[in-house]
Amino acid sequence: MATPAASARDVARAFEDNKLAQVLYHDWEAQTYDEKWSISFDERCRSIVRERFMRVLESTRHPGESLPYGTVLELGAGTGFFSLNLKQAGLVEDVHVCDLSPGMVAAAKANAQRLGFTIEGQVADAEALPFRDDSFDLVVGHAVLHHIPDVEAALREVLRVLRPGGRFVIAGEPTTIGHWYARHLGRLTWETATRVTRLPFLRDKWAREQAELDESSRAAALEAVVDLHTFDPAELAETARRAGADAVGTATEELLSAFAGWPIRTFEYAVPEGALGFGWAKFAYRTWTTLMKVDSALDGVVPQRFFYNVGVSGVKPQKTPGR
C-alpha cells in the first residue's frame, strides 16, 4: 500500500527544516518512485545506466583503470536505480547504499533482494558519512548533489571514504539552464493538460480526481523545497577540485530529449493511471531514445551548460610517502 503524500502541515514544517523535507519527501516517494520515473532493473535501464556511467567516467578515466570496481557506495541511492543496474551490468561488485530517507534505503534493499542478491544499506547524511576512511573503491551517485545543502562538504566526505586512487562518478545533476527550460515546459504542460482534460467531453476518461491533483500539488511544493541546487558544469568541476579531487572531468547529456521528455512525462502524470496505454509508452520511449542519439551527436558542438544533465567524476589523490 502506498504511503500517503505529505500533508499541508508537513509541507509547512519542511520549509523550516530542509533535512526534514528531504526525509518526508523521499520517504513518501519510496514506494512509488520506480513507477513514477519508469525505473526498472531490466535491460532497458541497465543500458541507460551503463551508458550514463561510462559517459561520465570516460571524461577523466586514465588508461590503466580497470573494470569492474570492487566495493562501491551509492550516495543518496534512492531505490537503487544506479548501483543495482551497475552491478547487473558487471561494472561493480560489492554494493553498499546510503540515503537520508529510511524508506529509500528499505526500497533499495528490497529491490536487490528481488534481483537475487543482497546489499548493505544504511541511513546516512551525505555531509557526515558514517563510514571509515579509505573504505570504497568507487562512490557513485545519481541526481543526488542537487538535494545536498553543502555540496563541497559532501564531496569532501566522498573523498574521505574513498581509498587512495579511488574514483567517484556522479551523474544526472540538473544544469542551471536545463532546469530553467525543463521546469517551464513541465509547468506549461501540467496547466494545459489539467485544464483540457476537465472539459465535459473528456472528463470521464482523462481527468484525474481533484484529491489526486491536490496531492500532486503538495508533492510539487515539497519537491521545490528539496531541490536545492542547479549547476554550471565548469563551476561543479571547480567545486570538486576545491573538495580535494584530482583528474576532475564533467560530461553532459539530454538536450532535445529533455525538451520532449519533460512535457511527455508531465502529461503522463496529469492524466489517470492507465489512460494512455502501451502504445503511448512505446512512442514516449522511442522518442526519447531517438533524441538521445541526436544529443550525442551534439556533444562537443553545443556548450555543456545548455544540456539538461551534468555528471562529474574525479579521483582521490594517492597518499604521498610519509603521510
NORPE-V280015 format. One record per residue. N is the residue number from 0. RES is the residue in one letter. SS is DSSP state (helix for helix, strand for strand, loop for the rest). Layout:
n;res;ss
N;RES;SS
N;RES;SS
//
This chain:
n;res;ss
0;M;loop
1;A;loop
2;T;loop
3;P;loop
4;A;loop
5;A;loop
6;S;loop
7;A;helix
8;R;helix
9;D;helix
10;V;helix
11;A;helix
12;R;helix
13;A;helix
14;F;loop
15;E;loop
16;D;loop
17;N;helix
18;K;helix
19;L;helix
20;A;helix
21;Q;helix
22;V;helix
23;L;helix
24;Y;helix
25;H;helix
26;D;helix
27;W;helix
28;E;helix
29;A;loop
30;Q;loop
31;T;loop
32;Y;helix
33;D;helix
34;E;helix
35;K;helix
36;W;loop
37;S;loop
38;I;loop
39;S;loop
40;F;loop
41;D;loop
42;E;helix
43;R;helix
44;C;helix
45;R;helix
46;S;helix
47;I;helix
48;V;helix
49;R;helix
50;E;helix
51;R;helix
52;F;helix
53;M;helix
54;R;helix
55;V;helix
56;L;helix
57;E;loop
58;S;loop
59;T;loop
60;R;loop
61;H;loop
62;P;loop
63;G;loop
64;E;loop
65;S;loop
66;L;loop
67;P;loop
68;Y;strand
69;G;strand
70;T;strand
71;V;strand
72;L;strand
73;E;strand
74;L;strand
75;G;loop
76;A;loop
77;G;loop
78;T;loop
79;G;loop
80;F;helix
81;F;helix
82;S;helix
83;L;helix
84;N;helix
85;L;helix
86;K;helix
87;Q;helix
88;A;loop
89;G;loop
90;L;loop
91;V;strand
92;E;strand
93;D;strand
94;V;strand
95;H;strand
96;V;strand
97;C;strand
98;D;strand
99;L;loop
100;S;loop
101;P;helix
102;G;helix
103;M;helix
104;V;helix
105;A;helix
106;A;helix
107;A;helix
108;K;helix
109;A;helix
110;N;helix
111;A;helix
112;Q;helix
113;R;helix
114;L;helix
115;G;loop
116;F;loop
117;T;loop
118;I;loop
119;E;strand
120;G;strand
121;Q;strand
122;V;strand
123;A;loop
124;D;strand
125;A;loop
126;E;loop
127;A;strand
128;L;loop
129;P;loop
130;F;loop
131;R;loop
132;D;loop
133;D;loop
134;S;loop
135;F;strand
136;D;strand
137;L;strand
138;V;strand
139;V;strand
140;G;strand
141;H;strand
142;A;loop
143;V;loop
144;L;helix
145;H;helix
146;H;helix
147;I;loop
148;P;loop
149;D;loop
150;V;helix
151;E;helix
152;A;helix
153;A;helix
154;L;helix
155;R;helix
156;E;helix
157;V;helix
158;L;helix
159;R;helix
160;V;helix
161;L;strand
162;R;strand
163;P;strand
164;G;strand
165;G;strand
166;R;strand
167;F;strand
168;V;strand
169;I;strand
170;A;strand
171;G;strand
172;E;strand
173;P;strand
174;T;strand
175;T;helix
176;I;helix
177;G;helix
178;H;helix
179;W;helix
180;Y;helix
181;A;helix
182;R;helix
183;H;helix
184;L;helix
185;G;helix
186;R;helix
187;L;helix
188;T;helix
189;W;helix
190;E;helix
191;T;helix
192;A;helix
193;T;helix
194;R;helix
195;V;helix
196;T;loop
197;R;loop
198;L;loop
199;P;loop
200;F;loop
201;L;loop
202;R;helix
203;D;helix
204;K;helix
205;W;helix
206;A;loop
207;R;loop
208;E;loop
209;Q;helix
210;A;helix
211;E;helix
212;L;helix
213;D;helix
214;E;helix
215;S;helix
216;S;helix
217;R;helix
218;A;helix
219;A;helix
220;A;helix
221;L;helix
222;E;helix
223;A;helix
224;V;helix
225;V;helix
226;D;loop
227;L;loop
228;H;loop
229;T;loop
230;F;strand
231;D;loop
232;P;helix
233;A;helix
234;E;helix
235;L;helix
236;A;helix
237;E;helix
238;T;helix
239;A;helix
240;R;helix
241;R;helix
242;A;helix
243;G;loop
244;A;strand
245;D;strand
246;A;strand
247;V;strand
248;G;strand
249;T;strand
250;A;strand
251;T;strand
252;E;strand
253;E;loop
254;L;loop
255;L;helix
256;S;helix
257;A;helix
258;F;helix
259;A;helix
260;G;helix
261;W;helix
262;P;helix
263;I;helix
264;R;helix
265;T;helix
266;F;helix
267;E;helix
268;Y;helix
269;A;helix
270;V;loop
271;P;loop
272;E;loop
273;G;loop
274;A;loop
275;L;loop
276;G;helix
277;F;helix
278;G;helix
279;W;helix
280;A;helix
281;K;helix
282;F;helix
283;A;helix
284;Y;helix
285;R;helix
286;T;helix
287;W;helix
288;T;helix
289;T;helix
290;L;helix
291;M;helix
292;K;helix
293;V;helix
294;D;helix
295;S;helix
296;A;helix
297;L;helix
298;D;strand
299;G;loop
300;V;loop
301;V;strand
302;P;loop
303;Q;helix
304;R;helix
305;F;helix
306;F;loop
307;Y;loop
308;N;strand
309;V;strand
310;G;strand
311;V;strand
312;S;strand
313;G;strand
314;V;strand
315;K;strand
316;P;loop
317;Q;loop
318;K;loop
319;T;loop
320;P;loop
321;G;loop
322;R;loop
//
